[in-house]
Every structure is written in C-alpha cells, then in structure tokens.
C-alpha cells in the first residue's frame, strides 16, 4: 500500500499528530515507569528474586549500572537513525524496534520465575535500550516530517505538546510503579509498563494511513552526510552537544543519586508519606506548568528587553542547573550531619532543575531538527540524544571509580574455588588470610561465615576495639533520645590493631560507622575496616496516599524475605523501641561520599556553563525544513 511521502498543503495541524502524541505518552509511561524503580530494585530487590538470597548491590554500583543503561539507551539512536534514513524509513523502523522494546519489558517482568534474575535483567535492559533508543530520533524527526512550508510555524508549539505528552506519561507512571513495586512486587512494577508499551505500538500502527511517510534517503543520505554542507553542520553542532552532555550528566541523576538521597529525608509532603522513587514525578508536574508559562509569559517578557535566541536559552538553563545541584549538595551536607531534612528542599531543587530542562532540553530538541539538512533529520537528532548518552557515561564512570572493593569478600571468593563442590549445602566458617596473606597468626585474619553459598557475617581483626567505639556512641545517642551525637564530640575512640585512630562518621540520621585505615594504614582502600550501625527507630504513622486503599496488608519485600527465611540481625532494643544493628565490614565503601559527591558535579557544571558563553557568541545557525 502506498502512503503520502510529502506534507500536504495545510495551514492547520497535520492529521497524524494525535497518533504520535498518544504513542509518545504511552511509550514514555512504559520507559519512565520502569526507570523510576530500577535503582531501588537493584539495591533492595534483585538479590532476593531467586531461590537463594544473593549479595545486595551497593548504591554506587546501582548508580553505575543505571547510568550505563541510560548510556546505551541514548547511544542506540544512531542505529535507529541509520535504519530510518538509509534503509527502512522512519515509520517501519519505529514499528520494528517497538516490538523489540516490548520484548525487553517482558524479560523484566519474568525475573524470578525462571533462570537467574541478573541474566533476565541484563537481557531486558539490553532490549529496552535497543528498542527505546532506536526509535527516539525517528519519532522526534517523524513529528517534523508531518509539516510543510505553510504550517511550519506550528512546529515549536507541536514540539511543546510532544514534550507535554512525554511528561503526562512520565508523571502517572512515576507515581504508580513505585507503589506497585512496594506492595505488589517487581512482576507488576515491570509488567504494567510493558502493557503500556504494547498500547503505544498499537496506537502508532493505527495512524499509518494518516502519516507522511518520508522515504529513506538511501545514497542521498550518505552523499549529504559527507558533503561539505553536511560535514559543516555536524562539526558546528558537535561542541553544542558536548555542553548539553554535561547538563544530562546532572539531570539523569534524579533517577539514581537523588532517589538514594531522598531515602534519608522526611518524605511527608502534601499530607501523605511519599516513596523515594515517587518524588521525581513532580518534575513532570513542573514541566507541565512551566512549558506554557515560559512559552507565553516568561519568554515574551524577556524578549521585550533582550532577544532570547535558542542558544541564549540554553546558556541560561545551564547556569540554573548549577543552582539546582548546589542546593542538592547543601541538602546532603545536612544529611551528613545526622539531620533529616524535609523533602520540600529537594522538591525546590526539582523546580530549579525543571526550569533548566525547559530552557535546555526542549530548545535543544527543536534546534537539532531545524539545523539538520532534509535527509539528515534523524541523524542530527542523534547529536541531541548522543549528548545524553555521553553525560550518563560520565556519571557511570565516576560511580565506578569511587567504589572500593572489599578485601574480605575478594578473599572469600578466591577461597570458594578451593572448597569441595558440596560446600553450599551446609554452614561453613572460613578463615581468610588477611593483609599478610598467612592464616593462623591471628593478628589480621578475617573470620567469614557462609550459609547456602552466600556470605552472612564477617569478623574483622581487632573487632573488640571497634565494638567499644560503637558502645560509646550508642550510649551518647541514648542520652539524647537516640539522636546521633555530632562527629566533633566523639574524637577519642581508640585505635585499631595497627595504631591508626578509629574514626566516627555519620552517614545519615539513622546510620553511622566507625572506621580505620586498616593494616595498610592508607585511607580509602579495600583494607579499610570497621563497623556499620543502622539505627532502627519505631516507624511513625504517616499519611496515606489515594492508592493505599488498594494495597495488601504487607509489602511484597517483607513477604519475600519471609519466604526465603531471611533473618534480621538481632540487636538490643532501647526503652524507646530503637534498635542498633551492627555489621562489620572490610572495604566496600566509596571514595567520594555525601555532599562531596554533589559538590563535584556542581563545580563541573559551573565550569561547563562558563565555557558555553564564548561558543554561543560565535555560533551562526542555519535552518532547514521539509517542503
């Protein structure tokens, strides 16, 4: 069947736009719903999905993997762009990769039912990265292909509505899927977004007779890419999207490090208790508010005194992003001091971040389309999306670099290889050689206990000295209604067996650690050791959300732990009902922790925004549209 290949001579909106908008809303529901719970799932749920309990993933490791996934999602658009612009055209590329996309959601939904959950997770994320990433440049460029010369003036408004639909889908899914994960588990939390992706594919297919199907460029695409004009456009835009990459390095941490931060905050807001993963949904509320506000009020007012070109909007947005992350760093400094700040502060940071998003993301999306020659629309969209990929790769590498391995865990894994094949069938105590590599001397050996093939507890050298330090801190906390004492008040806590001082570090209002440099006498290595203490206070009754009338009696995670026989660490209870649960550790920490982590990215963003100014002054734009 033949389709129209060039825009009709219309003054109003093209007939296929409603199908694209509906498809985008459902597809974004599926993507952001899955992404909203991914970081929390990796840390709290993944190790409990199979028949035996595994080792829980650290926050830094989860952040690394979330951002590697984002890197892949925004790198694969090049595959979709090449398929669309050379071989299949945009419509057929979108349909084919949407089916792949649905398969990825299905793989996530069956985790824990068959096989090993980490393998299903890897397969699901790989398919979603290919499907979601592959259709991204095609869908955005497909919007622009529907317009001709007479109605091209409507393009900015349609791109705003396009972004509007993204945030409607994202808002609903980021409220619903965290709730589904907590009360009904991963199968529902990943399955419902999968159904929405199936709906998105159906909506797009139903609009096939109303779309303009611009054919693949074929050889013309290749010729234009390597033409003088094509190369000039590619080289001109490359610096712009290197700057935009840094924006996304910060922005996409709302789905990783910002979630982990919110777990240490007072989550009561608007009369109810929110889940950490739900807070990011407010970004969509702000977007839905700020798009019309900026389009019809803020921009016209500023234009009266200073012409706001696209590059000026992007520049302002970069500086506003600096203020957002600076506020998050301040919040984290409060948490590092043992306070529990209100989530309202992070919501304010979200508001600032959203202002930056409106001025950078939407403008860069439209700018990429208008600056591309006619046969290179999808490829130039990849510049925009490639910037997102590059920014996430930077965050993934930072989180990889800051992770400190555990000497005890590494030695245990090496020891496992020498044990007989039936060692998993019975409890076992393993003596690990420690720093000197020799067991039996008793001065630096680790005592590692294992059950059913997994680590349970580790006893570190000189553990009594660390336990004595913990006792002093707990006694001080009990005198102030279980509020952790300031770090400056607990400086004399003794030494480890090698003469290094034992330090007291507050992690948040409900956890602290005592730590020393260990046998190598060097800070921030795998030999650092100490005791981590979790302060378990009785849960206060919080407000209920509208969803909670449909929830079961017990969260899915609690039921799963009972099914696996996972036991909580026994700990003495104070008169107020507070427990102090201690766990010895060796390594396994991070090199860049707390407020220092957010300050690092704040300064990086400030430098990026400053360097953007001279680039914007010398860039000369040139616009291309379909006709």
C-alpha positions in Angstrom: 0.0 0.0 0.0 1.3 3.4 -0.9 1.5 6.3 1.6 1.8 10.0 1.1 5.5 10.9 1.1 5.4 14.7 1.3 3.5 17.1 3.6 0.1 18.3 2.4 -0.5 22.0 1.7 -2.1 22.7 5.1 -2.3 25.7 7.4 -3.5 23.7 10.4 -2.2 20.7 12.3 -1.3 17.5 10.3 -3.8 14.6 10.8 -1.2 12.2 12.1 -0.1 14.3 15.1 -2.7 12.9 17.6 -1.4 9.3 17.0 2.2 10.4 17.5 1.3 12.3 20.7 -0.7 9.3 22.1 2.0 6.9 21.2 4.6 9.1 22.9 2.5 9.4 26.1 2.1 5.6 26.4 5.7 4.8 25.4 7.1 7.3 28.0 4.8 5.8 30.6 6.5 2.4 29.9 10.0 3.8 29.9 9.8 6.2 32.9 7.8 3.7 34.9 10.5 1.1 34.5 13.3 3.6 35.1 11.6 5.1 38.2 12.0 1.8 40.1 15.2 0.5 38.5 17.8 1.9 41.0 15.7 0.9 44.1 15.0 -2.5 42.6 18.7 -3.2 42.1 19.6 -2.3 45.7 16.7 -3.7 47.6 15.0 -6.4 45.5 17.3 -8.0 42.9 19.3 -10.2 45.4 16.0 -11.6 46.7 14.4 -12.6 43.4 15.8 -16.1 43.0 15.6 -19.2 45.2 18.5 -18.2 47.4 19.3 -14.8 48.8 22.3 -13.1 47.0 24.5 -10.2 47.9 22.8 -6.9 47.9 24.1 -4.3 45.4 25.6 -1.1 46.8 24.1 2.3 45.9 27.2 3.3 43.9 27.2 0.1 42.0 23.4 0.5 41.2 24.0 4.1 40.1 26.8 2.9 37.8 24.5 0.3 36.2 21.5 2.7 35.9 23.7 5.2 34.1 25.3 2.6 31.9 21.8 1.6 30.8 21.0 5.3 30.1 24.2 5.4 28.1 23.0 2.6 25.9 19.5 4.0 25.6 20.9 7.2 24.2 23.7 5.7 22.1 21.5 3.2 20.2 19.6 6.1 18.5 22.4 6.0 15.9 21.3 2.5 14.9 17.7 3.7 14.5 18.7 6.8 12.6 20.8 4.8 10.1 18.0 2.3 9.6 15.4 5.0 9.1 17.5 7.4 6.9 19.2 4.8 4.7 17.0 1.6 4.6 13.5 1.4 6.2 12.2 4.9 6.6 11.1 6.3 10.0 7.7 4.5 10.2 8.9 1.0 9.6 11.9 1.5 11.9 9.6 2.6 14.7 7.2 -0.3 14.3 10.0 -2.9 14.2 12.0 -1.6 17.2 8.8 -1.1 19.2 8.3 -4.9 19.1 11.9 -5.3 20.4 11.1 -2.8 23.1 8.0 -4.9 24.2 10.3 -7.9 24.5 12.6 -6.1 26.9 9.7 -5.3 29.2 8.6 -8.9 29.1 12.1 -10.1 30.1 12.0 -7.8 33.2 8.5 -8.9 34.2 9.5 -12.6 34.3 12.5 -12.1 36.6 12.4 -14.6 39.4 10.1 -17.0 37.6 12.7 -18.9 35.5 16.5 -18.9 35.4 18.8 -16.3 37.0 17.3 -12.9 37.6 20.5 -10.9 36.9 20.6 -12.5 33.4 16.9 -11.6 32.8 17.7 -8.1 34.0 20.6 -7.8 31.6 18.6 -9.1 28.7 15.6 -6.9 29.4 17.6 -3.7 29.7 19.6 -4.5 26.6 16.4 -5.0 24.5 14.8 -1.9 26.0 18.0 0.1 25.3 17.8 -1.0 21.6 14.1 -0.5 21.2 13.7 2.7 23.2 16.9 4.2 21.9 16.4 3.1 18.3 13.0 4.8 18.0 14.0 8.1 19.7 15.4 10.0 16.7 12.8 8.6 14.4 9.8 9.7 16.5 11.1 13.2 17.0 12.0 13.6 13.4 8.7 12.0 12.3 6.9 14.8 14.1 8.8 17.4 12.0 8.2 15.4 8.7 4.5 16.0 9.0 4.9 19.8 8.4 5.3 21.7 5.2 6.1 25.3 4.4 2.6 26.7 5.2 2.2 25.2 8.7 5.8 25.1 9.7 5.1 28.0 12.1 3.2 25.5 14.2 6.3 23.3 14.7 7.5 24.9 18.0 4.0 24.5 19.6 3.8 20.9 18.5 7.2 20.1 19.9 6.0 21.6 23.1 2.9 19.4 23.0 5.2 16.5 22.2 7.2 17.2 25.3 3.9 17.7 27.2 2.8 14.2 26.3 6.1 12.8 27.5 5.6 14.3 30.9 2.0 13.2 31.3 3.1 9.6 30.7 6.1 10.1 33.0 4.1 11.7 35.8 1.5 8.9 36.0 4.0 6.1 35.7 6.4 7.5 38.3 3.6 7.7 40.8 2.2 4.3 40.1 5.1 2.0 39.5 7.0 2.7 42.8 3.7 1.9 44.6 3.3 -1.3 42.6 6.9 -2.3 43.4 6.4 -1.8 47.2 3.1 -3.6 47.5 2.8 -6.0 44.6 6.4 -6.6 43.7 8.7 -6.4 40.6 6.4 -8.5 38.3 3.7 -5.9 38.4 6.0 -3.0 38.6 7.7 -4.1 35.4 4.7 -5.8 33.8 2.4 -2.7 33.7 4.9 -0.6 31.8 5.2 -3.4 29.4 1.5 -3.4 28.7 1.7 0.4 28.1 4.5 -0.1 25.5 2.2 -2.6 23.7 -0.5 0.0 23.7 1.9 2.6 22.3 2.9 0.3 19.5 -0.8 -0.3 18.6 -1.6 3.5 18.6 1.2 4.2 16.3 0.2 1.4 13.9 -3.3 2.8 13.8 -2.1 6.1 12.4 -0.2 4.6 9.5 -2.7 6.0 6.9 -2.6 9.5 8.3 1.2 9.9 8.5 3.5 11.5 6.0 6.0 8.7 5.2 9.2 10.4 4.1 11.2 7.7 2.3 14.7 6.7 3.4 17.4 8.9 1.9 19.5 6.0 0.7 22.6 7.1 -1.2 21.4 10.7 -1.0 21.7 10.4 2.8 25.3 9.2 2.5 26.1 11.9 0.0 24.7 14.6 2.1 26.4 13.4 5.3 29.8 13.6 3.5 29.0 16.7 1.6 30.6 20.0 2.5 27.3 21.3 3.9 26.7 18.1 5.9 30.1 17.9 7.4 29.9 21.6 8.3 26.6 21.1 10.1 28.0 18.0 12.0 31.1 19.9 13.1 29.2 23.1 14.0 26.8 21.2 16.3 29.3 18.9 18.0 30.6 21.5 20.6 27.0 22.5 21.4 26.0 18.9 22.4 29.2 18.4 24.4 27.9 21.2 26.6 24.4 19.7 26.6 26.0 16.3 27.7 27.1 17.8 31.0 23.5 19.1 31.6 22.3 15.5 31.2 25.0 14.1 33.4 23.4 16.1 36.2 19.8 15.8 35.2 19.6 12.0 34.9 20.9 11.6 38.4 17.3 12.3 39.5 16.7 8.6 38.8 19.7 7.4 40.9 21.6 9.5 43.4 18.6 11.8 44.1 16.5 8.8 44.9 19.1 7.5 47.3 19.3 10.9 48.9 15.5 11.1 49.4 15.6 7.8 51.4 17.4 9.8 54.1 14.8 12.6 54.2 11.5 13.3 55.8 9.1 12.2 53.0 5.9 13.7 54.3 4.6 16.2 51.8 1.0 17.4 51.0 -0.4 15.4 53.9 0.9 12.0 52.9 4.0 9.8 53.0 5.7 9.6 49.6 8.0 6.8 48.4 11.5 7.9 47.4 11.0 6.9 43.8 7.8 8.9 43.5 9.4 12.3 44.2 10.8 12.5 40.7 7.3 12.5 39.3 7.0 16.1 40.5 9.5 17.0 37.8 6.7 16.2 35.3 4.3 18.4 37.1 6.7 21.3 37.0 7.3 20.7 33.3 3.5 20.7 32.5 3.3 24.0 34.4 6.5 25.7 33.1 6.1 24.9 29.4 3.1 27.2 28.9 4.4 29.7 31.5 7.7 30.1 29.7 6.2 29.9 26.2 3.5 32.5 26.7 4.7 34.7 29.6 8.4 34.4 30.5 9.9 34.3 27.1 7.8 37.2 25.7 8.6 39.4 28.7 12.3 38.8 28.4 12.2 39.3 24.6 11.0 42.8 25.2 14.4 43.8 26.7 16.7 41.1 25.4 16.3 38.8 22.4 16.2 35.2 23.6 17.8 33.1 20.8 17.8 29.3 21.3 21.5 29.4 22.3 20.8 32.1 24.9 18.1 30.0 26.4 20.4 27.0 26.6 23.1 29.1 28.3 20.7 30.4 30.9 19.5 26.9 31.5 23.0 25.6 32.2 23.5 28.2 35.0 20.2 27.4 36.5 21.2 23.8 36.6 24.2 24.8 38.7 21.9 26.3 41.3 19.8 23.1 41.4 22.7 20.8 42.1 24.2 23.3 44.6 21.0 23.1 46.6 21.1 19.2 46.5 24.7 19.4 47.8 23.5 21.6 50.7 20.8 19.1 51.5 23.3 16.3 51.5 25.5 18.3 53.9 22.6 18.4 56.3 22.1 14.6 56.0 25.8 14.1 56.5 25.5 15.9 59.8 22.8 13.5 61.0 19.8 15.6 60.2 16.6 14.5 58.4 15.6 17.5 56.2 12.2 17.8 54.7 11.7 16.5 51.2 10.4 20.0 50.3 14.0 21.1 49.9 14.6 18.5 47.2 11.3 19.5 45.6 12.6 23.0 45.3 15.8 21.6 43.7 13.5 19.8 41.2 11.7 23.0 40.4 15.1 24.7 39.6 16.1 21.6 37.6 12.9 21.7 35.6 13.4 25.4 34.7 16.8 24.4 33.3 15.2 21.4 31.5 12.6 23.7 29.8 15.4 26.0 28.6 17.9 23.4 27.6 16.2 20.1 26.7 13.2 21.4 24.7 15.2 24.1 22.9 18.0 21.6 22.1 15.5 19.1 20.7 13.9 21.6 18.3 17.3 23.1 17.5 18.7 19.7 16.4 15.8 19.3 14.0 15.9 22.8 12.4 19.7 22.7 12.0 19.7 19.4 10.1 19.6 19.2 6.2 16.4 17.5 5.0 17.9 13.9 4.6 19.8 14.1 7.9 17.0 14.9 10.3 17.2 11.6 12.2 21.0 11.6 12.3 21.1 15.1 13.7 18.6 14.1 16.4 21.3 11.6 17.4 23.6 14.5 18.3 21.0 15.6 20.9 20.5 12.0 22.1 24.2 11.2 21.9 24.8 14.1 24.3 22.5 12.3 26.9 24.5 9.1 26.4 27.8 10.9 26.9 26.6 12.6 30.0 25.4 9.3 31.5 28.6 7.6 30.6 30.5 10.2 32.6 28.3 9.6 35.7 28.7 5.8 35.3 32.4 6.1 35.2 32.5 8.4 38.2 30.4 5.9 40.2 32.6 3.0 39.0 35.8 4.8 40.1 34.6 5.7 43.6 33.7 2.2 44.5 36.1 0.5 46.9 36.1 -3.3 46.8 36.1 -5.4 50.0 39.2 -7.3 50.9 37.2 -9.9 52.9 34.8 -10.5 50.0 37.6 -10.8 47.5 39.5 -13.4 49.6 36.3 -15.3 50.3 35.6 -15.6 46.6 39.1 -16.9 46.0 38.7 -19.3 48.9 35.5 -20.7 47.4 37.3 -22.0 44.4 39.4 -24.3 46.6 36.4 -25.8 48.5 34.7 -29.0 47.7 31.6 -28.9 45.4 29.2 -29.6 48.3 30.2 -26.6 50.4 26.9 -24.8 49.7 24.9 -27.5 51.4 25.9 -26.7 55.0 27.0 -23.7 57.1 30.7 -23.1 57.0 33.2 -20.9 58.8 36.2 -19.8 56.6 39.4 -18.3 58.0 40.8 -15.7 55.5 44.4 -14.8 55.4 44.1 -11.1 55.7 46.7 -8.5 54.8 49.8 -10.6 55.4 48.5 -13.5 53.3 49.1 -16.1 56.1 46.4 -17.7 58.2 46.8 -18.7 61.8 48.8 -15.8 63.2 45.6 -14.3 64.5 46.6 -10.7 64.0 44.9 -9.9 60.8 42.7 -12.9 59.8 39.1 -12.5 58.8 36.6 -15.0 60.0 33.9 -15.3 57.3 30.7 -17.3 57.9 28.7 -18.6 55.0 25.4 -20.4 54.6 23.9 -21.8 51.5 26.6 -20.3 49.3 26.3 -16.8 50.5 28.1 -14.5 52.9 26.4 -14.0 56.2 28.7 -12.3 58.8 32.4 -11.4 58.9 34.6 -10.9 61.9 37.3 -8.4 61.4 40.7 -8.2 63.1 40.6 -6.3 66.4 36.8 -6.2 66.3 36.5 -5.6 70.0 38.1 -2.2 69.7 35.5 -1.2 67.1 32.7 -2.6 69.2 33.9 -0.5 72.2 33.8 2.6 70.0 30.3 1.8 68.9 29.2 1.3 72.5 30.4 4.9 73.4 28.5 6.4 70.5 25.3 4.5 71.3 25.5 5.5 74.9 25.8 9.1 73.9 22.9 8.8 71.5 20.6 7.2 74.1 21.1 10.3 76.3 19.6 12.5 73.6 16.5 10.4 72.6 18.5 8.3 70.2 19.8 11.3 68.2 23.3 10.6 66.9 26.0 12.8 68.6 27.9 15.2 66.4 31.1 13.8 64.9 33.2 16.5 66.6 32.1 15.3 70.0 33.3 11.7 69.6 37.0 12.0 68.7 38.7 9.7 71.3 37.6 6.3 70.2 40.8 4.4 70.5 43.0 2.8 67.8 42.9 -0.3 65.5 45.4 -3.1 65.9 47.9 -1.3 63.7 47.9 2.0 65.5 45.6 4.0 63.2 42.8 6.0 65.0 39.2 4.8 64.9 37.0 7.5 63.3 33.3 8.1 63.8 31.4 9.1 60.6 27.7 9.9 60.4 26.1 8.6 57.2 22.6 9.9 57.8 20.1 10.4 60.7 19.7 6.6 61.0 23.2 5.2 60.4 26.8 5.7 61.2 30.1 3.8 61.1 33.3 3.5 63.0 36.2 3.0 60.6 40.0 3.0 60.5 42.6 2.8 57.7 43.3 -0.9 58.5 46.5 -2.9 58.1 47.8 -1.0 55.1 47.4 2.3 57.1 46.0 4.0 53.9 42.6 5.7 53.7 40.1 4.7 51.1 41.3 1.3 50.2 39.9 -2.3 50.3 41.6 -2.8 53.7 39.7 0.0 55.5 37.6 -1.8 58.1 35.1 -1.1 60.8 31.5 -1.5 61.9 28.4 -0.1 60.2 25.5 0.6 62.6 21.9 1.0 61.5 19.6 2.9 63.9 16.1 1.2 63.6 13.5 3.5 65.2 9.8 2.6 65.5 8.0 3.8 62.4 5.7 6.7 62.8 2.3 6.6 61.3 2.4 8.5 58.0 -0.3 9.9 55.8 -1.8 7.5 53.2 -2.0 8.1 49.5 -5.1 7.5 47.4 -3.5 4.3 46.1 -3.2 2.8 49.5 -6.9 1.8 49.7 -6.0 -1.0 47.2 -2.8 -2.2 48.8 -2.4 -5.6 50.6 -1.7 -5.9 54.3 2.0 -6.5 53.9 4.7 -5.1 51.5 5.9 -7.5 48.9 9.5 -7.3 50.1 8.6 -8.4 53.7 6.7 -11.4 52.3 9.6 -12.3 50.1 12.1 -12.2 53.0 9.9 -14.5 55.0 9.6 -16.9 52.1 13.4 -17.0 51.7 13.9 -17.2 55.5 16.0 -14.0 55.6 16.5 -13.1 59.3 17.0 -9.6 60.6 20.2 -9.0 62.7 19.3 -9.4 66.3 20.0 -6.2 68.3 19.2 -4.8 71.8 16.2 -2.6 72.0 16.2 0.7 74.0 13.3 1.9 76.1 12.1 4.0 73.2 11.9 0.9 71.0 15.1 1.8 69.0 17.5 -0.9 67.8 21.2 -0.5 66.9 22.1 -3.2 64.4 25.8 -3.6 63.8 27.6 -5.2 60.9 31.4 -5.5 60.5 32.9 -4.6 57.1 36.1 -4.5 55.2 36.3 -2.1 52.3 33.1 -1.9 50.2 32.8 1.9 50.8 33.1 4.8 48.3 35.9 7.4 47.7 33.5 10.3 47.0 30.7 10.3 49.6 27.9 12.5 50.7 28.0 16.2 49.9 31.4 16.0 48.3 29.8 13.9 45.5 27.2 16.5 44.7 29.7 19.4 45.1 32.0 17.7 42.5 29.2 17.8 39.9 28.1 21.3 40.8 31.6 22.7 40.1 31.8 20.7 36.9 28.5 22.2 35.7 29.6 25.7 36.6 32.7 25.4 34.5 30.7 24.0 31.6 28.2 26.9 31.8 31.0 29.4 31.8 32.7 27.8 28.8 29.4 27.8 26.9 29.3 31.6 26.7 32.1 32.1 24.1 30.7 29.3 22.0 27.2 30.8 21.8 28.7 34.1 20.8 30.4 32.7 17.7 27.9 30.1 16.5 25.8 31.1 13.4 22.6 29.0 13.0 21.1 27.9 9.6 17.6 26.4 9.4 16.4 23.6 7.1 12.7 22.4 6.9 10.9 19.7 4.8 9.0 21.1 1.8 
